[in-house]
């Protein structure tokens, strides 16, 4: 699931985050990437795949040069033009985003987390309890933030 909210100063309205860059790996410019998508092999394993890197209002295009999966949900990615540890470290903490139009269509009753914002919350009797403000996926169990 492409889970990071796409609001705030770091995100344009039409982009969604599919990963976050962690620490540099080694000295040759490789970066640790934590996937925020169920489609991580499609997103990170293809040479030439382009992302918009975003951090504190800065945006930079990055293209995958090579990659390997290190663990479930974690990749080591070498981006074109990132040639040493210092350059990789400068990307740390940034989100890797793609246009929302590039999202995969989901089947059945599946949804992307940011799509629940604005949904009505009702009890079994049909009584309206509030409106979903956000879905917090940073905890062990996803939490709905509901405003009355």
C-alpha positions, 0 to 999 in steps of 0.5 A: 500500500502506498501509505504516506500521506500526500499533504504538507509542504513536502508534497505537491497535490498530485504526487504520492510517496512510495519510499523514504531515503535512509542512511548511505550504504558504503562509499559509492553513493548507494542509499538505503530506501524504506519502501512505502508501497506494496509494489516495491520491486516494481518501483525500485528494481527497474533501472531508469525508474524516475522519482521526484525526491522531496525534502523541506520544499526542495525537489530533485529528480532521481533515476535508479541506476542499480538496486538490490533488495536488502530485506522485506520493504528495504532496498539499497539503491544507487541513483544516477549522479549520486557518486559518493557517500556525501552525495547519498547522505544529502538525500537522507530523510527525503521522500521518493514520490511519483505522480498519483496517476502512476498508482496501480489500480487496486482490486475489490474493496482495496484502497490507498490510505490517503483515499479514506480522508473525508469518508463519513464514519457511522455506527451499525445503526447508521448514526454519523459519528464523524469524518475521517481526517487522516489514517495514521499508518506509523503505528503497529495498527493503522489508526483512523483519526476522526473529527466529530 
